[in-house]
């Protein structure tokens, strides 16, 4: 079965890593399962020269189609990308994901073979390897911390455009950080959509190395995530969603215990974080700071309910 593919990428102020993302997508090795593909980039009001760079380099980006919108969040951007897409398979990736040369082929082969069993009610979910290696992200090895239990996460998935439109696309109410893809996943699950794992479709998700200067923005992000979690729960007030967003007494108790009843705070562990960063243990520092960040999140969520 020969198919055409639209890769949909919303982006916001990620020019440096987006360049690597697009260059990797332009180097795809195609087999007889893919006739053509496009890379639909939706710029979400970036102020870092993203659109200028794309236009200046459009000759070396023959598959890229650029659209722009005022800053409204990734849900709005992905919806615009889907509606503007030309082809029957949609692959969602983030703008900070760098893929290998067989990425598209792996998704399309697995997805189309699964269509026969599931009448197109399925999607493929690729592997995501987190890395802070900007120069050579593809050198990062798969780690235990890269394991994901999400059902539908748009960092690396392929799905038919027909099924997406049937499910209703993303909810634009999710204008801040988090949950818009998992909420669409709930709707896909309700109509019997099957997740098909495709570990061969590997993407390397780049994050800047943790730095103590990021703490304020990380706290703000957790508060945004709590606000969007409430939107998610109000749309799907069931136990599964409560567990996903950590809206249970068990989660509150767990993070309080992890923070020793509130003794471990970001302010108190800040000197330790700074030492770890100075020693080049940025990843360790990030894993440590995530503990009080999670307590901030569940407290904020409880406050909003």
Secondary structure, 3 states (H helix, E strand, C coil): CCEEEEEEEEECCCHHHHHHHHHHHCCCCCCCCEEEEEEEEEECCCCCCHHHHHHHCHHHCCCEEEEECCCCCHHHHHHHHHHHCCCCEEEEECCCEEECCCHHHHHHHHHHHHHHHHCCCEEEEEEEEEECCCCCHHHCCCCHHHCCCCCCCCCEEEEEHHHHHHHCCCCCCCCCCCCHHHHHHHHHHHCCCEEEEEEEEEEEEECCCCCHHHHHHHHHHHHHHHHHHHHHHHHCCCHHHHHHHCCCHHHHHHHHHHCHHHCCCHHHHHHHHHHHHHCCCHHHHHHHHHHHHHHHHHHHHHHHC
